[in-house]
């Protein structure tokens, strides 16, 4: 009963427009995707090196594609298959949580991998394996003269 009351009061505040809850959660999903895309990208430029090797970490485009895929998949499901407004709202809320999880998880995994990998190479010397979907690493090798 309290759910019906809160939905009725929210509709009353916006003039009783049907579907306003779905639009509100869709807007929230878009804002989360943009904000957490920046949260992922801004601290994910790092450099470390020695005289011979410099590793540079950058954001991966795959993470941004994943954020966009979550948005489009959830909105498409809501449009095509949502049986009612409550189910649509549940999907959009879960999609917002997935966006946050992807962005923060990718950030943590990429940074931990980057700063724990030996600078001389991994899994063996002069070989660098990057955390493929989480961050992009550029390796610059310079010869000592």
C-alpha positions as CSV (number, residue, x, y, z in Angstrom):
1,X,0.0,0.0,0.0
2,X,2.8,2.4,0.8
3,X,4.3,1.8,-2.7
4,X,1.0,2.9,-4.3
5,X,0.9,6.0,-2.1
6,X,4.5,7.0,-3.0
7,X,3.8,6.5,-6.7
8,X,0.6,8.5,-6.5
9,X,2.3,11.3,-4.7
10,X,5.2,11.4,-7.2
11,X,2.7,11.4,-10.1
12,X,0.8,14.2,-8.4
13,X,4.0,16.3,-8.2
14,X,4.6,16.0,-12.0
15,X,1.1,16.5,-13.1
16,X,0.0,12.9,-13.3
17,X,2.0,12.0,-16.4
18,X,1.9,8.2,-17.0
19,X,5.3,6.6,-17.2
20,X,7.1,9.4,-15.3
21,X,8.7,6.9,-12.9
22,X,10.2,5.0,-15.9
23,X,11.5,8.3,-17.4
24,X,13.0,9.3,-14.0
25,X,14.9,6.0,-13.7
26,X,16.0,6.1,-17.3
27,X,17.4,9.6,-16.7
28,X,19.1,8.4,-13.6
29,X,20.7,5.5,-15.5
30,X,22.0,7.9,-18.2
31,X,23.5,10.2,-15.5
32,X,25.1,7.2,-13.7
33,X,26.6,6.0,-16.9
34,X,28.1,9.4,-17.7
35,X,29.3,10.1,-14.2
36,X,30.8,6.7,-13.5
37,X,32.4,6.7,-17.0
38,X,34.3,9.8,-15.9
39,X,35.0,8.2,-12.5
40,X,36.6,5.3,-14.3
41,X,38.5,7.4,-16.9
42,X,39.9,10.3,-14.9
43,X,42.2,8.4,-12.4
44,X,43.1,5.8,-15.0
45,X,46.0,7.5,-16.6
46,X,49.2,6.3,-14.8
47,X,52.8,5.9,-15.7
48,X,55.6,4.0,-14.1
49,X,59.0,3.0,-15.4
50,X,62.7,2.5,-15.2
51,X,65.6,3.7,-17.4
52,X,64.7,1.0,-19.9
53,X,61.0,0.6,-19.8
54,X,58.0,2.9,-19.3
55,X,54.5,1.5,-18.9
56,X,51.5,3.9,-19.4
57,X,48.0,3.0,-18.4
58,X,44.9,4.4,-20.2
59,X,41.2,3.8,-20.0
60,X,39.9,1.0,-22.2
61,X,37.3,1.7,-24.8
62,X,35.7,-1.7,-24.0
63,X,34.6,-0.4,-20.6
64,X,32.8,2.5,-22.2
65,X,31.2,0.1,-24.7
66,X,30.1,-2.1,-21.8
67,X,28.4,0.9,-20.1
68,X,26.6,1.8,-23.3
69,X,25.6,-1.8,-23.8
70,X,24.0,-2.0,-20.3
71,X,22.1,1.1,-21.0
72,X,20.8,0.1,-24.4
73,X,20.0,-3.5,-23.4
74,X,18.0,-2.4,-20.3
75,X,16.1,0.3,-22.2
76,X,15.4,-2.2,-25.0
77,X,14.1,-4.8,-22.6
78,X,11.9,-2.2,-20.9
79,X,10.4,-1.2,-24.3
80,X,9.9,-4.7,-25.6
81,X,9.3,-6.9,-22.6
82,X,8.4,-5.1,-19.4
83,X,5.0,-6.5,-18.2
84,X,4.3,-3.5,-16.0
85,X,5.9,-0.3,-14.7
86,X,7.2,-2.0,-11.5
87,X,9.2,-4.5,-13.6
88,X,10.6,-1.7,-15.8
89,X,11.7,0.2,-12.8
90,X,13.4,-2.8,-11.3
91,X,15.3,-3.4,-14.5
92,X,16.5,0.2,-14.7
93,X,17.6,0.2,-11.0
94,X,19.5,-3.0,-11.6
95,X,21.1,-1.5,-14.7
96,X,22.2,1.5,-12.7
97,X,23.9,-0.8,-10.2
98,X,25.5,-2.8,-13.0
99,X,26.9,0.4,-14.5
100,X,28.4,1.4,-11.2
101,X,29.9,-2.1,-10.6
102,X,31.4,-2.2,-14.1
103,X,33.0,1.2,-13.8
104,X,34.4,0.9,-10.3
105,X,35.4,-2.8,-10.7
106,X,37.2,-2.0,-14.0
107,X,39.0,0.9,-12.3
108,X,40.2,-1.2,-9.3
109,X,41.2,-4.2,-11.4
110,X,43.2,-2.1,-13.9
111,X,45.0,-0.1,-11.2
112,X,45.8,-3.1,-9.1
113,X,47.1,-5.0,-12.1
114,X,49.1,-2.0,-13.3
115,X,50.9,-1.3,-10.0
116,X,51.5,-5.0,-9.0
117,X,52.9,-6.1,-12.4
118,X,56.7,-6.3,-12.4
119,X,58.2,-3.5,-14.6
120,X,60.5,-6.0,-16.3
121,X,57.6,-7.9,-17.7
122,X,55.0,-10.5,-16.9
123,X,54.5,-13.5,-17.1
124,X,58.1,-13.6,-18.1
125,X,60.8,-10.9,-18.8
126,X,60.1,-8.6,-21.7
127,X,56.5,-9.8,-22.1
128,X,53.6,-7.7,-20.8
129,X,50.1,-9.0,-20.6
130,X,47.5,-6.2,-20.0
131,X,44.2,-6.6,-18.2
132,X,42.5,-6.7,-21.6
133,X,39.1,-5.3,-21.1
134,X,39.9,-3.1,-18.0
135,X,42.7,-0.9,-19.1
136,X,45.0,-0.2,-22.1
137,X,48.8,-0.3,-21.4
138,X,51.4,1.2,-23.7
139,X,54.9,-0.2,-23.3
140,X,57.9,2.0,-24.3
141,X,61.3,0.3,-24.4
142,X,64.4,2.4,-24.8
143,X,67.9,1.0,-25.2
144,X,70.6,2.3,-23.0
145,X,73.5,3.8,-24.9
